[in-house]
């Protein structure tokens, strides 16, 4: 267990944004830009960058952060451990946990402030995770994860802590034991269960959107005609965004089993297309899914027609 938070000198911000720089998937600069481009007053939040021992670009990080963020170094190597460590350094009334391969839309802080005012009964809340997919395997992964996230946020009675974008009162976080590094990502479930057991409500702020870079697959290219840049989705190349997913779990899948993901395109429209997915473990089909993807211009924040190159790639599948 990590130590509880100590006393801090000076004025305290409303939010402490905690960004663990593990598993950043080459997107940490994009994440940083998302946070420094918020429309809310910068005095309302602090940014804490938690750096693992194997982070390769420390000089670039320090130059980029300058006086706009606090950099904390730790020996933890798992992102849950980094988040837990960052929480011990936080001064804000609310802790805002995220991941370094996720970036917020510019109005996220403002929406969170409104949610706090509108829902005084919420001890915490998760935001809306929007997957960014760049190959067929990442599309299949997103289909599975998004279905589980939707179930947790909208149906399950308490499993509502999403570490990609979770806001919580700092005092309640510590009362409930905080994130436990030894549990890995099961720490999210344990924390959520503890909130529920103690009678603390966790809400879902669907209008506050985070873009989540999915890393699955072996190909660096998306359904775009250009490779994904190191800093995120290229501004001049329309991408795709997941609009809807349905998934059926057919059989048990155990940790360590080798799987095969089979995906095919079943419909191509002007601005959208459908994919069907099957996940096999040996001779067992363990899940199947259907997803709808929409052409999306991330620079404009709007849907866009599929390009000729995208259509050709889909037709060749």
Secondary structure, DSSP 8 states (H G I E B T S, - for coil): ---------S---SEEEEEE-SS-TT-HHHHHHHHHT-SS-GGGEEEEEEE-TT-S-HHHHHHHHTTSSEEEE-S--SHHHHHHHHHHH--SSEEEEEETTEEE-TTHHHHHHHHHHH-TTEEEEEEEEEEE--SHHHHHHHHHHHHHHHHHHHTSSS----TTEEEEEHHHHHHTT---GGGTTHHHHHHHHHHHHTT-EEEEEEEEEEEEE---SS--B-SSSSB-BTTBS-TTS-EEEEEEEEEEE-S---TT---EEEEEEEEE-SSEEEEEEEEEETTEEEEEEEEEEEEEETTTTEE----HHHHHHHHT-
